[in-house]
Structures are given as C-alpha cells and as structure tokens.
C-alpha cells in the first residue's frame, strides 16, 4: 500500500495494535467491525484496543481540512531567529497566533520554524509586519512562500 505507515516495534503495541493503527491511518472512519473482520477477532476487542491506543496518546482521530479549499490562498514557512534565552517564550507567544498551524524548535540557522496559513498575501504581510514583529525576542525572520504542496503526510 502506498500510504501505509510503518509502526515501529515497541513493547507497548503488538501486531493487532499495529493493524488497528494502519487501518485507522487509511480511513479514520472505518468501523471496528470491519477491522475485526480483517483480523479475525471480535469488534469488542478492537474497541478495547482502540480506546487503549487513544489513552496512551498513540492514536487521535481528527478531521483534516484543506485550507486552499476554504479560501486560504497563501501558505508560508517562516524561519525565526530569537534573542538569546528567549526562544521558548517567543515560541509560546507565536503558538497563540491564529495563522500558525505548525511550530517547531529546530537546530541550525533558525531557532523556530512555523508554518502559517493566510487568506491572501496582504494577510501574510500583516501577520509578518504587525503580529510576528511585535513579539519581543524575535530577532530576524525569513519567509518561504509555499508554491505547491507535493507531499503531505499525517503520521
């Protein structure tokens, strides 16, 4: 299968758990009865295993929206350099901004990478000049406009 993920071997999950995770990855709305039929076990067993995987934080079923279809025409990845010792504070403040959909602390040239979705280029300009620049501790930014998303995986 092209979209199949490889669930690493751990003591916390067995082959049944891996099969549940794979099935849910392919279709988050699949019925427990369908998974049970594939595996030759009871739907109750799948329900118990599913609930355990959710409680362990290994599985979360969510709806994924397409921002481009919702009228957001501009996406960008922004590299951010911070003033010494302020990286965590800056990251926490940036994370509260509505436009930010992904934020990570990284090593290398930047301290933080954040991905943003905006209605248009004017909204991105406002985000960069008014919102992001007003956060104390932001030293420098570099924006990378998304031209085309070639691959997007939700692990």
Secondary structure, DSSP 8 states (H G I E B T S, - for coil): -TT-------SS--HHHHHHHHHHHH-TT--HHHHHHHHTS-HHHHHHHHHHHHHTTS--------TTTTT--EEEEEEEEE-TT-HHHHHHHHHTSTTEEEEEE-SSS-SEEEEEEESSHHHHHHIIIIIITTSTTEEEEEEEE----------
